Amino acid sequence: MPTHDCAPTLTDSQVLEFCKKGFLILDGVVPDEINRRVCEYCDEHDGAVPSEEDWYIENVTLNPQAAGAIRSVLGKNFTYPTQLGNTRIQCPAGMEGGWHTDGGSSYIPGLDSLQVFYYPQDTPVELGPTELLPESHFLFNLQCWMRHYGRIRGAVSTAGSAGTIFLTIYRIWHRRTASTATAIRNQMKYWYTRTVPPERDWIQEPGFEPRYAKGRPALYYFHREHHRAINDAAELFYWMCGLEDEYHSVSKNNLPVFWSK
């Protein structure tokens, strides 16, 4: 797959927040002209995506705001897709499948890939946008135990204007919500992967040290215990800094949650 490099755009605090929540929503970052062109192409080609067209790659696949965030999280020379899908549906439509993670999800500390979505048209709640569970990328569960749940407190809708791109950790729990409007909803879905070992080479904030990054994640998912939420985010952040060997959890060594040798 082809690779791309650019300047990172996220700061220490923003990367830590991504570790906590598991997603980042960039509302309306693709130009309106491109959004209209994408929708026209999809209509003319039965939902197919112009993924190999230069104008699409420049403005969507390698959209500068999205690419800078991806570069911050995955490091230099990340791979980008040349083929991608469109979960195109005719609305109104009920929910299908309910809460789920996608196949191949891995629950080891680390972040080697991102699953990314793009809305080429305005996607309000009436068009059934994807809903995400913050922090659920840390939780292993079986889909058969989750699919019957409806609304879960703290779930976040990705409803947004045309041109919205959102980045997710691949294993995050998500679902398509029910739609009530009469329209076509296009949603592109694609992946980026890491090619280099992790290191803290995003925008570093003066005075920010990993061992002092004690901002506690908001607890959204089934009242997760404070210490688990903090430790999981801390361990992932340390891994992304390339400091995995310097991370010690309370449960292992009875040391402070964020600790550096």
Solvent accessible surface area in square Angstrom, and as a share of the most:
residue,aa,sasa,rsa
1,M,152,0.68
2,P,50,0.31
3,T,71,0.41
4,H,49,0.22
5,D,66,0.34
6,C,42,0.25
7,A,75,0.58
8,P,30,0.19
9,T,67,0.39
10,L,14,0.07
11,T,36,0.21
12,D,0,0.00
13,S,54,0.35
14,Q,89,0.39
15,V,0,0.00
16,L,11,0.05
17,E,75,0.33
18,F,4,0.02
19,C,0,0.00
20,K,19,0.08
21,K,55,0.23
22,G,0,0.00
23,F,8,0.04
24,L,48,0.24
25,I,54,0.27
26,L,30,0.15
27,D,87,0.45
28,G,34,0.33
29,V,21,0.12
30,V,4,0.02
31,P,66,0.41
32,D,88,0.45
33,E,117,0.52
34,I,15,0.08
35,N,3,0.01
36,R,144,0.53
37,R,111,0.40
38,V,0,0.00
39,C,26,0.16
40,E,102,0.46
41,Y,57,0.22
42,C,0,0.00
43,D,90,0.47
44,E,131,0.59
45,H,86,0.38
46,D,139,0.72
47,G,8,0.08
48,A,50,0.39
49,V,20,0.11
50,P,3,0.02
51,S,7,0.04
52,E,111,0.50
53,E,76,0.34
54,D,117,0.61
55,W,40,0.14
56,Y,0,0.00
57,I,32,0.16
58,E,120,0.54
59,N,30,0.16
60,V,0,0.00
61,T,1,0.00
62,L,29,0.14
63,N,3,0.02
64,P,100,0.63
65,Q,104,0.46
66,A,2,0.02
67,A,1,0.01
68,G,1,0.01
69,A,1,0.01
70,I,0,0.00
71,R,11,0.04
72,S,1,0.01
73,V,2,0.01
74,L,0,0.00
75,G,6,0.06
76,K,86,0.36
77,N,67,0.34
78,F,0,0.00
79,T,16,0.09
80,Y,29,0.11
81,P,5,0.03
82,T,49,0.28
83,Q,123,0.55
84,L,26,0.13
85,G,37,0.36
86,N,31,0.16
87,T,58,0.34
88,R,70,0.25
89,I,34,0.17
90,Q,105,0.47
91,C,0,0.00
92,P,81,0.51
93,A,28,0.22
94,G,48,0.47
95,M,88,0.39
96,E,129,0.58
97,G,50,0.48
98,G,9,0.09
99,W,0,0.00
100,H,40,0.18
101,T,27,0.16
102,D,23,0.12
103,G,67,0.65
104,G,77,0.74
105,S,29,0.19
106,S,56,0.36
107,Y,69,0.26
108,I,122,0.62
109,P,58,0.37
110,G,9,0.09
111,L,4,0.02
112,D,82,0.42
113,S,33,0.21
114,L,0,0.00
115,Q,1,0.00
116,V,1,0.00
117,F,6,0.03
118,Y,0,0.00
119,Y,0,0.00
120,P,2,0.01
121,Q,29,0.13
122,D,88,0.46
123,T,0,0.00
124,P,59,0.37
125,V,91,0.52
126,E,76,0.34
127,L,13,0.07
128,G,0,0.00
129,P,2,0.01
130,T,5,0.03
131,E,5,0.02
132,L,0,0.00
133,L,0,0.00
134,P,1,0.00
135,E,2,0.01
136,S,0,0.00
137,H,0,0.00
138,F,39,0.16
139,L,41,0.20
140,F,136,0.57
141,N,39,0.20
142,L,73,0.36
143,Q,63,0.28
144,C,78,0.47
145,W,152,0.53
146,M,1,0.00
147,R,127,0.47
148,H,129,0.58
149,Y,84,0.32
150,G,40,0.38
151,R,162,0.59
152,I,11,0.06
153,R,168,0.61
154,G,22,0.22
155,A,8,0.06
156,V,43,0.25
157,S,46,0.30
158,T,0,0.00
159,A,40,0.31
160,G,16,0.16
161,S,46,0.30
162,A,20,0.16
163,G,0,0.00
164,T,0,0.00
165,I,1,0.00
166,F,0,0.00
167,L,1,0.00
168,T,1,0.00
169,I,1,0.01
170,Y,46,0.17
171,R,20,0.07
172,I,1,0.00
173,W,1,0.00
174,H,9,0.04
175,R,11,0.04
176,R,34,0.12
177,T,22,0.13
178,A,44,0.34
179,S,7,0.04
180,T,106,0.61
181,A,33,0.26
182,T,116,0.67
183,A,40,0.31
184,I,60,0.31
185,R,2,0.01
186,N,5,0.02
187,Q,7,0.03
188,M,0,0.00
189,K,39,0.17
190,Y,1,0.00
191,W,100,0.35
192,Y,2,0.01
193,T,48,0.28
194,R,33,0.12
195,T,69,0.40
196,V,41,0.24
197,P,110,0.69
198,P,31,0.19
199,E,87,0.39
200,R,50,0.18
201,D,33,0.17
202,W,12,0.04
203,I,78,0.40
204,Q,98,0.44
205,E,50,0.23
206,P,140,0.88
207,G,78,0.75
208,F,39,0.16
209,E,69,0.31
210,P,14,0.09
211,R,93,0.34
212,Y,122,0.46
213,A,6,0.05
214,K,120,0.51
215,G,39,0.37
216,R,156,0.57
217,P,9,0.06
218,A,56,0.43
219,L,57,0.28
220,Y,70,0.27
221,Y,7,0.03
222,F,98,0.41
223,H,135,0.60
224,R,21,0.07
225,E,101,0.45
226,H,102,0.46
227,H,101,0.45
228,R,88,0.32
229,A,1,0.01
230,I,14,0.07
231,N,3,0.02
232,D,16,0.08
233,A,1,0.01
234,A,0,0.00
235,E,43,0.19
236,L,2,0.01
237,F,0,0.00
238,Y,0,0.00
239,W,32,0.11
240,M,2,0.01
241,C,8,0.05
242,G,42,0.40
243,L,50,0.25
244,E,93,0.42
245,D,123,0.64
246,E,51,0.23
247,Y,19,0.07
248,H,36,0.16
249,S,7,0.05
250,V,60,0.34
251,S,92,0.59
252,K,142,0.60
253,N,69,0.35
254,N,130,0.67
255,L,58,0.29
256,P,62,0.39
257,V,31,0.18
258,F,7,0.03
259,W,99,0.35
260,S,27,0.17
261,K,167,0.71
